[in-house]
Amino acid sequence: MMKPFLDRLQEPAPLLFDGGFGSQLFLRGIKLTNSALANELHPEAVVAIHREYIEAGADVIETNTFVASPLHLAMAERDADQAEYLVRLAVRHARRAVEECGRPVYVAGSLGPSPGAIEADAGGVDFGIANAAVREAHARVVRAMAEEGVDFFCVETMFSALEAAMAAEAARQTGLPIAVNLTYKYTRDRRTGAEVYRTDWGHSAGDLLDILAGGEFSGGVNLLDHIQVLGLNCGAEPSRAEHTGMPYAISGLRQLHRALEERGLGGKRFMAFPNAGLPRLAKDRQTTHYPHSPEDMASKVGELLGEGGYLIGGCCGTTPAHIRAMGAALHSR
């Protein structure tokens, strides 16, 4: 019988996360206004993608719910009330893939960012989505995931540490473990010259820690006490290729570790699932190419582990081949 995820986090051996999902749908010719719709329209493809990642060695797979929230569905001109239905299907498809593969694999419930700036960042609702709407959207998705039996929540690709706190607060209500990942870009501190990763809203790893601990969106509760995993994902830096993919993940975890140390904090597992480099448009201008091969990413696994990486996988452009190669590098150590 598989250990509860919280117990597994106490073991020293790292976990292999899965890879890109939307890009795998595209490779199958499935192009939708919202990838969560595939849970209803293309269930066999969804199960097959999960199964391929499990067969590649993934210890954890993530539900196809990155854009399943009511806000995303409304943006795609779909019925927002379908959100819970699509989320439930997504969890069931992931569980079915695990059962078909016949080995223990954890299922993470993916909680992605809202489709646009939120009120807390935009300074109002003229240009931002109301905080209440964002919180309700996350709460609806979280409840459906918890009822269907995810092992933990993966708050991911967050451009706003404030929204990350809102999503984490929704997840906290269930009592399940939580991972929080921001998506950063390269910046340089003009005063010190230090490289600092910040989100599109200017939030650094240190800002994330302070916002989670501050309790603004959790009734004063320090959310860090309820979050077991911190990290980063994606990270398509447009002007500096050396800050994409695994190098980005390595530098990002180093900065996260420093931010924790500066605040006298510890006891967190680190997670990183970067993309396969800066995407480039192919000559046909119809397809996208990601330059980092499975071998490229696998060659950096040792450095990522050296920075404390514990849950390691891939984001945009990564494939089952990438995860297989990264897993081989992981287990060889």
GUMIMI-117090 format. One record per residue (C-alpha): residue number from 0; residue in three letters; chain; x, y, z. Coordinates in steps of 0.2 Angstrom, whole numbers, always signed. Last residue first. Layout:
+-----+------+------+-------+-------+-------+
| pos | code | unit |    c1 |    c2 |    c3 |
+-----+------+------+-------+-------+-------+
| NUM |  ALA |    A |     X |     Y |     Z |
...
+-----+------+------+-------+-------+-------+
//
This chain:
+-----+------+------+-------+-------+-------+
| pos | code | unit |    c1 |    c2 |    c3 |
+-----+------+------+-------+-------+-------+
| 332 |  ARG |    A |  +114 |   +45 |   -40 |
| 331 |  SER |    A |  +110 |   +33 |   -54 |
| 330 |  HIS |    A |   +92 |   +35 |   -49 |
| 329 |  LEU |    A |   +91 |   +53 |   -54 |
| 328 |  ALA |    A |  +100 |   +52 |   -70 |
| 327 |  ALA |    A |   +89 |   +38 |   -76 |
| 326 |  GLY |    A |   +74 |   +48 |   -70 |
| 325 |  MET |    A |   +80 |   +63 |   -80 |
| 324 |  ALA |    A |   +81 |   +52 |   -95 |
| 323 |  ARG |    A |   +64 |   +44 |   -93 |
| 322 |  ILE |    A |   +56 |   +62 |   -89 |
| 321 |  HIS |    A |   +64 |   +69 |  -105 |
| 320 |  ALA |    A |   +58 |   +54 |  -116 |
| 319 |  PRO |    A |   +40 |   +56 |  -108 |
| 318 |  THR |    A |   +41 |   +74 |  -115 |
| 317 |  THR |    A |   +46 |   +91 |  -110 |
| 316 |  GLY |    A |   +40 |  +105 |  -121 |
| 315 |  CYS |    A |   +32 |  +115 |  -107 |
| 314 |  CYS |    A |   +35 |  +109 |   -90 |
| 313 |  GLY |    A |   +48 |   +96 |   -83 |
| 312 |  GLY |    A |   +51 |   +85 |   -68 |
| 311 |  ILE |    A |   +60 |   +85 |   -51 |
| 310 |  LEU |    A |   +52 |   +84 |   -34 |
| 309 |  TYR |    A |   +67 |   +84 |   -22 |
| 308 |  GLY |    A |   +79 |   +98 |   -28 |
| 307 |  GLY |    A |   +90 |  +104 |   -14 |
| 306 |  GLU |    A |  +103 |  +114 |   -24 |
| 305 |  GLY |    A |  +114 |   +99 |   -26 |
| 304 |  LEU |    A |   +99 |   +89 |   -33 |
| 303 |  LEU |    A |   +98 |  +102 |   -47 |
| 302 |  GLU |    A |  +116 |  +101 |   -50 |
| 301 |  GLY |    A |  +115 |   +82 |   -52 |
| 300 |  VAL |    A |  +100 |   +83 |   -63 |
| 299 |  LYS |    A |  +109 |   +94 |   -76 |
| 298 |  SER |    A |  +114 |   +81 |   -88 |
| 297 |  ALA |    A |   +97 |   +74 |   -88 |
| 296 |  MET |    A |   +91 |   +91 |   -96 |
| 295 |  ASP |    A |  +103 |   +90 |  -110 |
| 294 |  GLU |    A |  +100 |   +72 |  -113 |
| 293 |  PRO |    A |   +81 |   +74 |  -114 |
| 292 |  SER |    A |   +84 |   +88 |  -127 |
| 291 |  HIS |    A |   +84 |  +106 |  -124 |
| 290 |  PRO |    A |   +79 |  +116 |  -139 |
| 289 |  TYR |    A |   +60 |  +117 |  -138 |
| 288 |  HIS |    A |   +52 |  +118 |  -156 |
| 287 |  THR |    A |   +36 |  +125 |  -159 |
| 286 |  THR |    A |   +25 |  +121 |  -175 |
| 285 |  GLN |    A |   +16 |  +130 |  -188 |
| 284 |  ARG |    A |   +29 |  +143 |  -193 |
| 283 |  ASP |    A |   +35 |  +130 |  -206 |
| 282 |  LYS |    A |   +52 |  +135 |  -202 |
| 281 |  ALA |    A |   +50 |  +130 |  -183 |
| 280 |  LEU |    A |   +45 |  +143 |  -170 |
| 279 |  ARG |    A |   +57 |  +143 |  -155 |
| 278 |  PRO |    A |   +53 |  +139 |  -137 |
| 277 |  LEU |    A |   +66 |  +144 |  -124 |
| 276 |  GLY |    A |   +72 |  +129 |  -115 |
| 275 |  ALA |    A |   +64 |  +112 |  -111 |
| 274 |  ASN |    A |   +53 |  +119 |   -98 |
| 273 |  PRO |    A |   +57 |  +119 |   -79 |
| 272 |  PHE |    A |   +50 |  +107 |   -66 |
| 271 |  ALA |    A |   +57 |  +111 |   -49 |
| 270 |  MET |    A |   +52 |  +106 |   -32 |
| 269 |  PHE |    A |   +61 |  +109 |   -15 |
| 268 |  ARG |    A |   +56 |  +101 |    +1 |
| 267 |  LYS |    A |   +53 |  +113 |   +16 |
| 266 |  GLY |    A |   +60 |  +111 |   +34 |
| 265 |  GLY |    A |   +69 |  +128 |   +35 |
| 264 |  LEU |    A |   +66 |  +146 |   +40 |
| 263 |  GLY |    A |   +78 |  +158 |   +48 |
| 262 |  ARG |    A |   +72 |  +172 |   +37 |
| 261 |  GLU |    A |   +89 |  +174 |   +28 |
| 260 |  GLU |    A |   +90 |  +155 |   +26 |
| 259 |  LEU |    A |   +73 |  +154 |   +18 |
| 258 |  ALA |    A |   +78 |  +167 |    +5 |
| 257 |  ARG |    A |   +95 |  +159 |    +2 |
| 256 |  HIS |    A |   +86 |  +142 |    -2 |
| 255 |  LEU |    A |   +74 |  +151 |   -14 |
| 254 |  GLN |    A |   +89 |  +159 |   -23 |
| 253 |  ARG |    A |   +98 |  +142 |   -25 |
| 252 |  LEU |    A |   +81 |  +134 |   -31 |
| 251 |  GLY |    A |   +80 |  +148 |   -44 |
| 250 |  SER |    A |   +98 |  +146 |   -50 |
| 249 |  ILE |    A |   +96 |  +127 |   -53 |
| 248 |  ALA |    A |   +79 |  +129 |   -61 |
| 247 |  TYR |    A |   +85 |  +142 |   -73 |
| 246 |  PRO |    A |  +100 |  +132 |   -77 |
| 245 |  MET |    A |   +88 |  +117 |   -80 |
| 244 |  GLY |    A |   +77 |  +126 |   -93 |
| 243 |  THR |    A |   +79 |  +144 |   -96 |
| 242 |  HIS |    A |   +91 |  +157 |   -89 |
| 241 |  GLU |    A |  +105 |  +154 |  -101 |
| 240 |  ALA |    A |   +93 |  +158 |  -115 |
| 239 |  ARG |    A |   +93 |  +176 |  -109 |
| 238 |  SER |    A |   +81 |  +187 |  -118 |
| 237 |  PRO |    A |   +64 |  +178 |  -118 |
| 236 |  GLU |    A |   +66 |  +169 |  -101 |
| 235 |  ALA |    A |   +53 |  +155 |  -103 |
| 234 |  GLY |    A |   +52 |  +150 |   -85 |
| 233 |  CYS |    A |   +41 |  +134 |   -82 |
| 232 |  ASN |    A |   +42 |  +129 |   -64 |
| 231 |  LEU |    A |   +47 |  +135 |   -47 |
| 230 |  GLY |    A |   +48 |  +128 |   -29 |
| 229 |  LEU |    A |   +41 |  +126 |   -12 |
| 228 |  VAL |    A |   +35 |  +110 |    -4 |
| 227 |  GLN |    A |   +27 |  +107 |   +13 |
| 226 |  ILE |    A |   +15 |  +121 |   +14 |
| 225 |  HIS |    A |    +4 |  +122 |   +30 |
| 224 |  ASP |    A |   +15 |  +131 |   +42 |
| 223 |  LEU |    A |   +20 |  +142 |   +27 |
| 222 |  LEU |    A |    +2 |  +148 |   +27 |
| 221 |  ASN |    A |    +4 |  +158 |   +42 |
| 220 |  VAL |    A |   -14 |  +161 |   +47 |
| 219 |  GLY |    A |   -19 |  +179 |   +48 |
| 218 |  GLY |    A |   -36 |  +177 |   +41 |
| 217 |  SER |    A |   -29 |  +167 |   +26 |
| 216 |  PHE |    A |   -28 |  +180 |   +12 |
| 215 |  GLU |    A |   -17 |  +192 |   +22 |
| 214 |  GLY |    A |    -8 |  +179 |   +32 |
| 213 |  GLY |    A |    +9 |  +187 |   +32 |
| 212 |  ALA |    A |   +19 |  +170 |   +31 |
| 211 |  LEU |    A |   +13 |  +167 |   +13 |
| 210 |  ILE |    A |   +17 |  +185 |    +8 |
| 209 |  ASP |    A |   +34 |  +185 |   +17 |
| 208 |  LEU |    A |   +39 |  +168 |    +9 |
| 207 |  LEU |    A |   +33 |  +174 |    -9 |
| 206 |  ASP |    A |   +42 |  +190 |    -7 |
| 205 |  GLY |    A |   +58 |  +181 |    -3 |
| 204 |  ALA |    A |   +56 |  +170 |   -19 |
| 203 |  SER |    A |   +55 |  +186 |   -28 |
| 202 |  HIS |    A |   +39 |  +195 |   -34 |
| 201 |  GLY |    A |   +39 |  +208 |   -47 |
| 200 |  TRP |    A |   +22 |  +206 |   -55 |
| 199 |  ASP |    A |   +29 |  +196 |   -70 |
| 198 |  THR |    A |   +38 |  +185 |   -57 |
| 197 |  ARG |    A |   +56 |  +189 |   -51 |
| 196 |  TYR |    A |   +72 |  +180 |   -51 |
| 195 |  VAL |    A |   +87 |  +190 |   -44 |
| 194 |  GLU |    A |  +104 |  +191 |   -51 |
| 193 |  ALA |    A |  +115 |  +202 |   -40 |
| 192 |  GLY |    A |  +123 |  +218 |   -47 |
| 191 |  THR |    A |  +122 |  +226 |   -30 |
| 190 |  ARG |    A |  +112 |  +242 |   -33 |
| 189 |  ARG |    A |  +105 |  +238 |   -50 |
| 188 |  ASP |    A |   +98 |  +221 |   -44 |
| 187 |  ARG |    A |   +97 |  +211 |   -60 |
| 186 |  THR |    A |   +82 |  +203 |   -67 |
| 185 |  TYR |    A |   +79 |  +185 |   -74 |
| 184 |  LYS |    A |   +61 |  +179 |   -75 |
| 183 |  TYR |    A |   +51 |  +169 |   -63 |
| 182 |  THR |    A |   +37 |  +156 |   -62 |
| 181 |  LEU |    A |   +31 |  +152 |   -45 |
| 180 |  ASN |    A |   +28 |  +135 |   -37 |
| 179 |  VAL |    A |   +18 |  +131 |   -21 |
| 178 |  ALA |    A |   +17 |  +113 |   -15 |
| 177 |  ILE |    A |    +3 |  +108 |    -3 |
| 176 |  PRO |    A |    -1 |   +93 |    +8 |
| 175 |  LEU |    A |   -20 |   +89 |   +11 |
| 174 |  GLY |    A |   -29 |   +97 |   +26 |
| 173 |  THR |    A |   -44 |  +102 |   +15 |
| 172 |  GLN |    A |   -45 |  +120 |   +20 |
| 171 |  ARG |    A |   -26 |  +123 |   +16 |
| 170 |  ALA |    A |   -30 |  +121 |    -2 |
| 169 |  ALA |    A |   -41 |  +136 |    -3 |
| 168 |  GLU |    A |   -27 |  +146 |    +7 |
| 167 |  ALA |    A |   -14 |  +139 |    -5 |
| 166 |  ALA |    A |   -24 |  +146 |   -20 |
| 165 |  MET |    A |   -25 |  +163 |   -12 |
| 164 |  ALA |    A |    -7 |  +163 |    -7 |
| 163 |  ALA |    A |    -2 |  +159 |   -25 |
| 162 |  GLU |    A |   -13 |  +173 |   -30 |
| 161 |  LEU |    A |    -3 |  +185 |   -20 |
| 160 |  ALA |    A |   +14 |  +177 |   -25 |
| 159 |  SER |    A |    +8 |  +183 |   -43 |
| 158 |  PHE |    A |   +15 |  +175 |   -59 |
| 157 |  MET |    A |   +10 |  +158 |   -53 |
| 156 |  THR |    A |   +15 |  +143 |   -64 |
| 155 |  GLU |    A |   +10 |  +131 |   -51 |
| 154 |  VAL |    A |    +0 |  +127 |   -35 |
| 153 |  CYS |    A |    +2 |  +108 |   -34 |
| 152 |  PHE |    A |   -11 |  +101 |   -22 |
| 151 |  PHE |    A |    -8 |   +84 |   -14 |
| 150 |  ASP |    A |   -14 |   +66 |   -15 |
| 149 |  VAL |    A |   -29 |   +69 |   -25 |
| 148 |  GLY |    A |   -45 |   +60 |   -20 |
| 147 |  GLU |    A |   -60 |   +64 |   -30 |
| 146 |  GLU |    A |   -67 |   +75 |   -15 |
| 145 |  ALA |    A |   -51 |   +84 |   -14 |
| 144 |  MET |    A |   -50 |   +88 |   -32 |
| 143 |  ALA |    A |   -68 |   +95 |   -32 |
| 142 |  ARG |    A |   -65 |  +105 |   -17 |
| 141 |  VAL |    A |   -49 |  +112 |   -24 |
| 140 |  VAL |    A |   -57 |  +117 |   -41 |
| 139 |  ARG |    A |   -72 |  +126 |   -32 |
| 138 |  ALA |    A |   -60 |  +135 |   -19 |
| 137 |  HIS |    A |   -48 |  +141 |   -33 |
| 136 |  ALA |    A |   -63 |  +149 |   -42 |
| 135 |  GLU |    A |   -70 |  +157 |   -26 |
| 134 |  ARG |    A |   -53 |  +165 |   -22 |
| 133 |  VAL |    A |   -51 |  +172 |   -39 |
| 132 |  ALA |    A |   -69 |  +179 |   -39 |
| 131 |  ALA |    A |   -67 |  +187 |   -22 |
| 130 |  ASN |    A |   -50 |  +195 |   -28 |
| 129 |  ALA |    A |   -59 |  +203 |   -42 |
| 128 |  ILE |    A |   -50 |  +201 |   -59 |
| 127 |  GLY |    A |   -40 |  +216 |   -63 |
| 126 |  PHE |    A |   -40 |  +230 |   -75 |
| 125 |  ASP |    A |   -55 |  +240 |   -68 |
| 124 |  VAL |    A |   -56 |  +228 |   -54 |
| 123 |  GLY |    A |   -43 |  +237 |   -43 |
| 122 |  GLY |    A |   -25 |  +239 |   -39 |
| 121 |  ALA |    A |   -19 |  +227 |   -53 |
| 120 |  ASP |    A |   -10 |  +216 |   -41 |
| 119 |  ALA |    A |   -23 |  +213 |   -28 |
| 118 |  GLU |    A |   -37 |  +214 |   -41 |
| 117 |  ILE |    A |   -30 |  +199 |   -51 |
| 116 |  ALA |    A |   -20 |  +201 |   -67 |
| 115 |  GLY |    A |   -26 |  +189 |   -81 |
| 114 |  PRO |    A |   -32 |  +171 |   -84 |
| 113 |  SER |    A |   -30 |  +165 |   -66 |
| 112 |  PRO |    A |   -15 |  +155 |   -62 |
| 111 |  GLY |    A |   -14 |  +136 |   -62 |
| 110 |  LEU |    A |   -19 |  +123 |   -48 |
| 109 |  SER |    A |   -14 |  +106 |   -53 |
| 108 |  GLY |    A |   -20 |   +92 |   -42 |
| 107 |  ALA |    A |    -6 |   +80 |   -39 |
| 106 |  VAL |    A |    -8 |   +61 |   -41 |
| 105 |  TYR |    A |    +5 |   +50 |   -33 |
| 104 |  VAL |    A |   +11 |   +34 |   -41 |
| 103 |  PRO |    A |   +11 |   +16 |   -35 |
| 102 |  ARG |    A |   +13 |    +3 |   -48 |
| 101 |  GLY |    A |    +0 |    -6 |   -59 |
| 100 |  CYS |    A |    +1 |    +4 |   -75 |
|  99 |  GLU |    A |   -18 |    +2 |   -78 |
|  98 |  GLU |    A |   -22 |    +8 |   -60 |
|  97 |  VAL |    A |   -11 |   +23 |   -62 |
|  96 |  ALA |    A |   -19 |   +28 |   -78 |
|  95 |  ARG |    A |   -36 |   +26 |   -71 |
|  94 |  ARG |    A |   -31 |   +37 |   -56 |
|  93 |  ALA |    A |   -26 |   +51 |   -69 |
|  92 |  HIS |    A |   -42 |   +49 |   -78 |
|  91 |  ARG |    A |   -52 |   +50 |   -62 |
|  90 |  VAL |    A |   -43 |   +66 |   -57 |
|  89 |  ALA |    A |   -47 |   +74 |   -74 |
|  88 |  LEU |    A |   -65 |   +69 |   -74 |
|  87 |  ARG |    A |   -68 |   +77 |   -57 |
|  86 |  VAL |    A |   -59 |   +93 |   -63 |
|  85 |  LEU |    A |   -70 |   +93 |   -79 |
|  84 |  TYR |    A |   -86 |   +91 |   -68 |
|  83 |  GLU |    A |   -81 |  +104 |   -56 |
|  82 |  ALA |    A |   -77 |  +117 |   -69 |
|  81 |  GLN |    A |   -93 |  +114 |   -80 |
|  80 |  ASP |    A |  -101 |  +128 |   -71 |
|  79 |  ALA |    A |   -90 |  +140 |   -80 |
|  78 |  ASP |    A |  -100 |  +136 |   -96 |
|  77 |  ARG |    A |   -88 |  +139 |  -111 |
|  76 |  GLU |    A |   -83 |  +155 |  -119 |
|  75 |  ALA |    A |   -65 |  +151 |  -118 |
|  74 |  MET |    A |   -64 |  +166 |  -105 |
|  73 |  ALA |    A |   -78 |  +158 |   -96 |
|  72 |  LEU |    A |   -69 |  +142 |   -95 |
|  71 |  HIS |    A |   -53 |  +150 |   -88 |
|  70 |  LEU |    A |   -63 |  +159 |   -74 |
|  69 |  PRO |    A |   -72 |  +144 |   -70 |
|  68 |  SER |    A |   -56 |  +135 |   -66 |
|  67 |  ALA |    A |   -50 |  +121 |   -77 |
|  66 |  VAL |    A |   -35 |  +129 |   -85 |
|  65 |  PHE |    A |   -21 |  +119 |   -76 |
|  64 |  THR |    A |   -33 |  +105 |   -73 |
|  63 |  ASN |    A |   -25 |   +90 |   -83 |
|  62 |  THR |    A |   -20 |   +81 |   -66 |
|  61 |  GLU |    A |    -2 |   +80 |   -62 |
|  60 |  ILE |    A |    +8 |   +64 |   -61 |
|  59 |  VAL |    A |   +20 |   +59 |   -47 |
|  58 |  ASP |    A |   +33 |   +44 |   -47 |
|  57 |  ALA |    A |   +36 |   +46 |   -65 |
|  56 |  GLY |    A |   +46 |   +32 |   -73 |
|  55 |  ALA |    A |   +44 |   +33 |   -91 |
|  54 |  GLU |    A |   +29 |   +21 |   -90 |
|  53 |  ILE |    A |   +21 |   +33 |   -78 |
|  52 |  TYR |    A |   +24 |   +47 |   -90 |
|  51 |  GLU |    A |   +16 |   +37 |  -104 |
|  50 |  ARG |    A |    +1 |   +32 |   -94 |
|  49 |  HIS |    A |    -3 |   +50 |   -90 |
|  48 |  ILE |    A |    -2 |   +54 |  -109 |
|  47 |  ALA |    A |   -13 |   +39 |  -113 |
|  46 |  VAL |    A |   -26 |   +44 |  -100 |
|  45 |  VAL |    A |   -28 |   +61 |  -107 |
|  44 |  ALA |    A |   -29 |   +53 |  -125 |
|  43 |  GLU |    A |   -42 |   +41 |  -120 |
|  42 |  PRO |    A |   -52 |   +55 |  -112 |
|  41 |  HIS |    A |   -53 |   +66 |  -128 |
|  40 |  LEU |    A |   -69 |   +77 |  -127 |
|  39 |  GLU |    A |   -72 |   +76 |  -108 |
|  38 |  ASN |    A |   -55 |   +78 |  -100 |
|  37 |  ALA |    A |   -49 |   +86 |  -117 |
|  36 |  LEU |    A |   -59 |  +101 |  -111 |
|  35 |  ALA |    A |   -46 |  +105 |   -98 |
|  34 |  SER |    A |   -35 |  +110 |  -113 |
|  33 |  ASN |    A |   -45 |  +126 |  -116 |
|  32 |  THR |    A |   -47 |  +133 |  -133 |
|  31 |  LEU |    A |   -43 |  +116 |  -140 |
|  30 |  LYS |    A |   -30 |  +108 |  -151 |
|  29 |  ILE |    A |   -29 |   +90 |  -151 |
|  28 |  GLY |    A |   -17 |   +84 |  -165 |
|  27 |  ARG |    A |    -9 |   +71 |  -154 |
|  26 |  LEU |    A |    +7 |   +81 |  -153 |
|  25 |  PHE |    A |    -4 |   +96 |  -147 |
|  24 |  LEU |    A |   -10 |   +85 |  -133 |
|  23 |  GLN |    A |    +8 |   +82 |  -128 |
|  22 |  SER |    A |   +11 |  +100 |  -128 |
|  21 |  GLY |    A |    -3 |  +103 |  -116 |
|  20 |  PHE |    A |    +4 |   +90 |  -104 |
|  19 |  GLY |    A |   +22 |   +94 |  -101 |
|  18 |  GLY |    A |   +32 |   +83 |   -89 |
|  17 |  ASP |    A |   +30 |   +71 |   -75 |
|  16 |  PHE |    A |   +38 |   +72 |   -57 |
|  15 |  LEU |    A |   +52 |   +61 |   -51 |
|  14 |  LEU |    A |   +53 |   +60 |   -32 |
|  13 |  PRO |    A |   +69 |   +62 |   -22 |
|  12 |  ALA |    A |   +75 |   +48 |   -10 |
|  11 |  PRO |    A |   +77 |   +56 |    +8 |
|  10 |  GLU |    A |   +61 |   +50 |   +15 |
|   9 |  GLN |    A |   +50 |   +62 |   +25 |
|   8 |  LEU |    A |   +41 |   +68 |   +10 |
|   7 |  ARG |    A |   +34 |   +50 |    +8 |
|   6 |  ASP |    A |   +25 |   +52 |   +25 |
|   5 |  LEU |    A |   +16 |   +68 |   +18 |
|   4 |  PHE |    A |   +11 |   +59 |    +2 |
|   3 |  PRO |    A |    +2 |   +45 |   +12 |
|   2 |  LYS |    A |   +12 |   +29 |    +9 |
|   1 |  MET |    A |    +7 |   +17 |    -5 |
|   0 |  MET |    A |    +0 |    +0 |    +0 |
+-----+------+------+-------+-------+-------+
//
